[in-house]
Amino acid sequence: MKITPLLLMENITKKFPGVLALDSVTLELNKGEILALVGENGAGKSTLIKILSGVHRPDSGRIFLEGKEKKFRSTIDAIRAGISVIYQELALAENLPVYANVFIGREPWKFRVKHSYLEKRAGEILQELGFDIDPRIEVGKLNVSEKQLVSIAKALAYDAKIIVMDEPTATLTEYEVERLFDIIRKLKRRGVSVIFVSHRLDEIFEVADRVLILRDGRKVGEGNLNEFSRDDIIKLMVGRKIEDMYPKYNTPRGEVAFRVSNFEIPGYVSRLSFEVKKGEIFGIAGLVGCGKSELALGLFGAIRNRFDSMNVFGKSLMRLKSPIDALKNGIVLIPEERKKHGLVLGMSIVENVSLPNTDKISNAIYLSWKKASELAREAVKRFNIKTPSIKQIVKNLSGGNQQKVVIGKYMFREPDVIILAEPTRGIDVGAKVEVYKMINSLANLGKAVIFVSSELPEIVSLSDRVMVLHRGKMTALLQKDEITQENILRAATGVM
């Protein structure tokens, strides 16, 4: 006799203008099960989650929870039914204490909230999760992994039967990922079901029981994880076999393109000196909080910095006080937070591409939308941006295509130094390979490429040399055979 699943999303279809986001997709989830939901950006994962959480309503199809049909007209309906979604961008009130966040919207009294009770109960839930922290501390003082645990505690306070985790490990260190996996296993033992959305296939094989694979809005694979290999999943996700996950074909040249002496960012980075050659991919690695993100921003003039000397393609820079200084001197940054710092999400592709290139599409009197459109079409073609139109609003693009817009718009500046900060974060396997190819191609144009990443396999595979940071200081400068995950981790933890 077949056991009734805890959750059944049956033949879910959802259309948006010009896009069939989901085409008759069925998802089953059993009690106490960890289901991996995978697919390229634009495959339909986010739409399926938003339908489950009450953000969108399906055009057709039905949802059953514990055998009973449910129609979620709002996120409140879904939460009351026991469904909680923890998005990559955590929805917490940073100015409130932990206990207030855990019970926000679910305080046990209507007119008078007894804070001492909430503190005690929040503390008990956190203890169950193995999270030893004062529930009175402000959430804004916690790091990313701690905030995630607060979000999980909040879901448990809501009596969640199902917790959806959307790219939960994107900004975590290896230690923090393991701690999160321990929490997920505890949830499973308690009978809580987890839908785990991730682009990191190694993590999926470590923590999940089953996998559901989407491509272009359709279910293309499903089953127990022991029935699939990593290559099987990749092939189903992208519709083809990826022969080389980390293409490497740049050729560093002898001439130094970028050199900096005693570069410092007060409070974050301490007096670093290094150089990057033409055609070189220079990796920067380290654990979360080591200063690599701040270094990328500082080298672009986005945060306060000091240095003794800086040289870009033979030209000495006396100051780097703002991104304008950087752009004028041939330095561009593909930022870590593309949605916050790299794009204007409510604008179209053509508008985003135009923003840093107004000198190319305007004169002293007016802006030429004809030239702007030509520039945008060239970016779409050159960087293989998948879009129905250059007038498409960028927030409606997949993560990988958003990243291509960011890279594309700055390449028209014809930069000499390109800083890429976490360029593959939150994008799918196929899009990652395309970004890796772009990085190689840019290096082969003779550019100096500074590649900042938390993903060790891509740092090891793509970099010609790797500078490792620990607490804002360089602890190693690795090259050739020295570039291994083990050596990077040793240096990143201050062992070398």
C-alpha positions in Angstrom: 0.0 0.0 0.0 1.4 3.4 -1.0 2.0 5.8 1.8 0.3 9.2 1.5 3.1 11.8 1.1 3.2 14.7 3.5 3.2 17.1 0.5 1.9 16.5 -3.0 2.1 19.3 -5.6 0.3 17.7 -8.5 0.6 18.9 -12.2 1.5 22.5 -11.3 1.5 24.9 -14.3 2.4 28.6 -14.1 2.7 31.1 -16.9 4.1 34.6 -16.9 4.0 37.0 -19.9 6.0 35.3 -22.6 7.3 32.5 -20.3 6.0 29.1 -19.4 7.6 28.9 -15.9 6.2 25.5 -14.9 4.7 22.9 -17.2 2.7 20.3 -15.3 5.3 19.7 -12.5 4.6 17.2 -9.8 6.6 17.2 -6.5 6.2 14.7 -3.7 7.7 15.0 -0.2 7.5 12.5 2.6 7.6 13.2 6.4 11.1 13.5 7.7 12.6 13.5 4.2 15.3 15.8 2.7 14.5 16.5 -0.9 17.0 18.3 -3.1 15.5 20.5 -5.7 17.9 21.3 -8.5 18.0 22.9 -11.9 19.6 25.7 -13.8 18.5 29.3 -13.1 15.3 29.8 -14.9 14.4 26.1 -14.6 11.3 26.9 -12.4 12.7 26.2 -8.9 11.8 29.6 -7.5 8.4 29.6 -9.1 7.6 26.2 -7.6 8.7 27.4 -4.1 6.7 30.6 -4.4 3.6 28.7 -5.3 4.2 26.4 -2.3 4.7 29.4 0.0 1.6 31.3 -1.2 3.5 34.1 -3.1 2.0 32.9 -6.5 -1.0 30.9 -7.3 -0.8 28.1 -9.9 -2.7 28.5 -13.2 -3.6 24.8 -12.9 -2.7 21.9 -10.6 -3.4 21.1 -7.0 -1.6 21.0 -3.7 -2.2 18.4 -1.0 -0.9 18.6 2.5 -1.3 15.4 4.6 -3.8 14.2 2.0 -6.0 17.3 2.2 -6.2 19.8 -0.7 -4.9 23.3 0.2 -5.3 26.6 -1.6 -2.8 29.1 -0.4 -3.9 32.7 -1.2 -1.1 34.3 0.8 2.1 33.5 2.6 0.2 33.7 5.8 -2.0 30.8 4.6 1.1 28.7 3.9 2.8 29.5 7.2 -0.4 28.6 9.1 -0.4 25.3 7.3 3.2 24.6 8.5 5.3 25.6 5.5 8.2 27.9 6.1 10.7 29.2 3.5 14.2 30.4 4.4 15.3 32.5 1.4 19.0 33.2 0.5 18.3 36.9 1.5 17.2 36.3 5.0 14.0 38.1 6.2 15.0 39.2 9.7 14.5 42.4 11.6 18.2 43.2 12.4 17.4 45.9 15.0 15.4 43.5 17.1 16.7 40.8 19.5 16.9 37.1 18.5 13.8 36.1 20.6 11.7 38.8 19.0 12.6 37.6 15.5 11.9 34.0 16.5 8.3 34.8 17.5 7.6 37.8 15.3 4.0 37.6 14.1 3.3 34.7 16.4 3.5 36.2 19.9 1.3 34.1 22.2 -0.7 37.1 23.6 -2.8 39.5 21.6 -2.6 42.6 23.8 0.3 42.0 26.1 3.5 40.3 25.1 5.5 38.7 28.0 9.1 39.2 26.9 10.6 37.0 29.6 8.5 34.1 28.4 9.5 34.7 24.7 13.2 34.9 25.8 12.9 31.6 27.7 11.1 29.8 24.9 13.4 31.1 22.1 16.4 30.0 24.2 14.9 26.5 24.5 14.4 26.2 20.7 17.9 27.5 20.1 19.3 25.0 22.6 17.5 22.2 20.7 19.3 23.3 17.6 22.6 23.3 19.4 22.9 27.1 19.0 24.3 28.5 22.3 23.6 32.2 22.2 21.9 34.8 24.3 18.4 35.3 22.8 18.5 38.9 23.8 21.3 39.8 21.4 20.4 42.0 18.4 20.2 39.9 15.2 22.3 42.6 13.4 25.3 41.6 15.5 25.2 38.0 14.3 27.1 36.6 11.3 25.3 35.0 8.3 25.3 31.4 9.5 24.0 32.5 12.9 21.2 34.4 11.2 20.3 31.3 9.3 19.9 29.4 12.6 17.6 32.1 13.9 15.5 31.7 10.7 15.3 27.9 11.4 14.4 28.6 15.0 11.7 31.0 13.7 10.3 28.2 11.4 10.2 25.8 14.4 8.4 28.4 16.5 5.8 28.5 13.6 5.4 24.7 14.1 6.7 24.1 10.5 6.2 20.7 9.0 8.1 21.6 5.9 11.1 24.0 5.7 12.4 25.1 2.3 16.0 26.3 2.3 16.9 28.3 -0.8 20.7 28.3 -1.4 21.4 28.1 2.3 25.2 27.6 2.0 26.0 30.3 -0.5 27.9 32.5 2.0 29.0 30.0 4.6 32.4 28.6 5.4 33.0 24.8 5.3 32.7 24.6 9.1 29.4 26.5 9.0 28.1 24.3 6.2 28.7 21.2 8.3 27.0 22.8 11.3 24.0 23.6 9.1 23.9 20.0 7.8 23.9 18.7 11.4 20.9 20.9 12.1 19.1 19.6 9.0 19.7 16.0 10.1 18.3 16.9 13.5 15.2 18.4 11.8 14.8 15.1 9.9 15.0 13.1 13.1 12.2 15.3 14.5 10.0 14.4 11.5 10.4 17.8 9.8 10.7 17.6 6.1 13.2 19.8 4.2 13.3 21.0 0.6 17.0 21.8 -0.1 17.6 24.1 -3.1 21.3 24.3 -4.1 23.6 24.5 -7.1 26.4 22.8 -5.1 26.0 19.1 -6.1 28.6 17.8 -3.6 26.4 19.2 -0.8 23.3 17.6 -2.2 24.9 14.2 -2.2 26.0 14.7 1.4 22.7 15.8 3.0 19.7 14.8 0.8 17.7 11.6 0.5 16.0 12.2 -2.9 16.4 14.6 -5.8 14.0 16.3 -8.2 15.5 17.9 -11.3 13.9 20.7 -13.3 14.8 22.0 -16.8 12.9 24.7 -18.7 9.9 24.4 -16.4 9.6 20.7 -16.7 10.5 17.8 -14.4 13.2 15.8 -16.2 14.4 13.5 -13.4 13.4 12.3 -9.9 14.5 9.5 -7.5 16.7 8.4 -4.7 20.1 10.1 -4.8 21.9 6.7 -4.8 20.4 6.2 -8.3 22.2 9.2 -9.7 25.8 10.2 -10.3 26.9 13.8 -10.3 27.3 13.7 -14.1 23.8 12.2 -14.4 22.3 15.2 -12.6 24.4 17.8 -14.6 23.3 16.2 -17.9 19.6 16.3 -16.9 19.9 19.9 -15.6 21.6 21.3 -18.7 20.4 18.9 -21.4 23.9 17.9 -22.3 27.0 16.5 -20.8 29.6 19.1 -19.6 33.0 17.6 -20.5 35.1 20.3 -18.7 33.6 21.8 -15.6 36.6 24.2 -15.2 37.9 25.2 -18.6 41.5 26.7 -18.4 43.1 28.1 -21.4 44.6 31.5 -20.5 48.3 32.3 -21.1 49.9 34.7 -18.6 52.5 37.0 -20.1 55.7 38.3 -18.5 54.7 41.9 -18.3 53.2 43.2 -15.0 49.9 44.9 -15.6 48.9 45.8 -12.0 51.1 46.4 -8.9 50.2 47.7 -5.5 52.4 48.3 -2.5 51.2 48.3 1.2 47.5 48.4 0.3 45.4 48.8 3.5 41.7 49.0 4.4 41.5 50.2 8.0 39.8 47.5 10.1 39.8 44.9 7.4 43.0 44.5 5.4 46.6 45.0 6.6 49.3 46.3 4.2 49.2 43.9 1.3 51.6 44.1 -1.6 51.1 42.1 -4.8 51.3 42.2 -8.6 49.2 40.7 -11.4 50.6 40.0 -14.9 48.9 40.5 -18.2 46.8 37.5 -19.1 47.0 36.2 -15.5 44.1 34.9 -13.4 45.1 36.0 -9.9 43.0 34.2 -7.3 42.2 35.6 -3.8 40.9 33.0 -1.3 40.1 32.8 2.4 37.3 32.1 4.9 34.3 34.3 5.4 35.4 37.4 7.3 39.1 37.2 6.1 38.9 40.6 4.3 38.7 39.4 0.7 35.3 41.0 0.0 36.5 44.3 1.5 39.8 44.0 -0.5 37.8 43.8 -3.8 35.7 46.8 -2.8 38.8 48.7 -1.7 40.7 48.0 -5.0 37.7 49.6 -6.8 37.7 52.6 -4.6 34.3 51.7 -3.1 35.5 51.8 0.5 38.3 53.8 2.2 41.8 52.6 1.5 45.4 53.6 1.8 48.5 52.5 -0.2 52.1 53.6 -0.8 52.0 53.1 -4.6 49.7 51.6 -7.3 50.5 51.1 -11.0 48.1 50.1 -13.7 49.6 49.2 -17.1 52.6 51.6 -16.5 50.5 54.4 -15.1 50.9 55.5 -11.5 47.8 56.2 -9.4 48.0 58.8 -6.7 44.6 58.2 -5.3 41.7 55.7 -5.4 39.0 57.5 -3.5 35.9 56.4 -5.4 34.7 54.0 -8.2 35.0 57.0 -10.5 38.7 57.1 -9.9 38.9 53.3 -10.6 36.9 53.5 -13.8 39.0 56.4 -15.1 42.1 54.4 -14.6 40.9 51.2 -16.2 39.8 49.2 -13.1 36.3 47.6 -12.9 34.6 45.4 -10.3 32.1 42.7 -10.9 30.6 43.0 -7.4 29.8 40.2 -5.0 26.2 41.3 -4.5 25.1 41.8 -8.1 21.5 42.6 -7.2 22.6 45.3 -4.7 25.7 46.8 -6.3 25.8 45.6 -9.9 22.3 46.2 -11.3 19.3 48.4 -11.1 16.8 45.5 -11.0 13.7 47.6 -12.1 15.5 48.8 -15.2 15.8 47.0 -18.6 19.0 45.4 -20.0 19.5 48.3 -22.3 19.3 50.8 -19.4 21.7 48.8 -17.2 24.2 48.4 -20.0 24.0 52.1 -20.7 24.6 53.3 -17.1 28.4 53.1 -17.0 28.7 53.9 -20.8 27.0 57.2 -21.2 30.1 58.7 -22.8 29.7 56.1 -25.7 26.0 56.8 -26.3 25.6 60.5 -25.7 27.0 63.9 -26.5 26.8 67.1 -24.5 23.2 67.6 -25.5 21.3 64.3 -25.7 21.5 60.5 -25.2 21.1 58.3 -28.3 18.8 55.4 -27.6 19.7 54.0 -31.0 23.4 53.7 -29.9 22.3 52.4 -26.4 20.2 49.7 -28.1 23.2 48.7 -30.4 25.4 48.5 -27.3 22.9 46.3 -25.5 22.4 44.0 -28.5 26.1 43.6 -28.8 26.3 42.6 -25.1 23.5 40.1 -25.5 25.3 38.5 -28.5 28.8 38.6 -27.1 28.0 37.3 -23.7 25.2 34.9 -24.7 22.5 36.6 -22.5 19.3 34.6 -22.8 16.5 37.1 -23.0 13.4 37.7 -25.2 14.4 41.4 -25.7 17.0 44.0 -24.7 14.0 45.8 -23.1 13.5 42.9 -20.6 13.6 44.1 -16.9 16.7 42.5 -15.4 15.0 41.3 -12.2 13.1 38.9 -14.5 16.3 37.3 -15.8 17.9 34.2 -14.2 20.9 34.7 -11.9 23.4 33.6 -14.5 22.0 36.0 -17.1 21.9 38.8 -14.6 25.6 38.2 -14.0 26.3 38.3 -17.7 24.6 41.7 -17.9 26.9 43.0 -15.1 30.0 41.6 -16.8 28.9 42.8 -20.2 28.1 46.4 -19.3 31.6 46.9 -17.8 33.5 45.3 -20.7 32.5 48.3 -22.9 34.7 50.4 -20.6 37.7 48.4 -22.1 39.2 47.9 -18.6 42.8 46.9 -18.0 42.1 45.3 -14.5 39.0 43.3 -13.9 38.1 42.3 -10.3 35.5 39.5 -10.1 34.1 39.0 -6.6 32.3 35.7 -6.2 31.2 35.8 -9.9 29.5 32.4 -9.8 27.6 32.7 -6.5 23.9 31.6 -6.9 24.2 30.6 -10.6 23.7 27.2 -12.0 26.3 24.7 -13.4 25.8 25.6 -17.0 26.1 29.3 -16.4 29.2 28.8 -14.2 31.0 27.1 -17.1 30.1 30.1 -19.3 31.4 32.5 -16.7 34.7 30.5 -16.4 35.1 30.7 -20.2 34.5 34.5 -20.0 37.2 34.8 -17.4 39.7 32.9 -19.6 38.8 34.9 -22.6 39.3 38.2 -20.7 42.7 37.1 -19.5 43.7 36.1 -23.0 42.9 39.7 -24.2 45.9 40.7 -22.0 43.8 41.9 -19.0 44.8 41.5 -15.4 42.1 39.4 -13.8 41.7 39.4 -10.0 39.4 36.5 -9.1 37.9 36.5 -5.6 36.0 33.3 -4.6 35.0 31.2 -1.7 34.6 28.1 -3.9 37.9 26.3 -3.6 37.5 24.0 -6.6 37.1 26.9 -9.0 40.0 28.9 -7.3 42.3 25.8 -7.6 41.2 25.0 -11.2 41.3 28.5 -12.7 44.0 30.5 -10.9 47.6 30.9 -12.0 48.6 32.1 -8.6 46.5 32.4 -5.3 46.9 34.9 -2.5 45.3 33.5 0.7 44.1 35.8 3.4 43.5 35.2 7.1 42.2 38.0 9.3 43.1 40.6 6.8 46.7 39.5 6.3 48.3 37.5 3.5 49.3 34.1 4.8 50.4 32.5 1.5 51.1 33.3 -2.1 50.7 29.9 -3.9 51.7 29.1 -7.5 51.6 26.0 -9.8 51.7 22.7 -7.9 51.3 24.6 -4.5 47.7 25.5 -5.4 45.7 22.8 -3.7 42.6 22.9 -1.5 44.6 21.6 1.4 47.3 24.3 1.2 44.6 27.0 0.8 42.7 25.8 3.8 45.8 25.6 5.9 46.7 29.2 5.0 43.1 30.4 5.4 43.1 29.1 9.0 46.4 30.7 9.8 48.4 27.4 10.0 51.0 28.2 7.3 
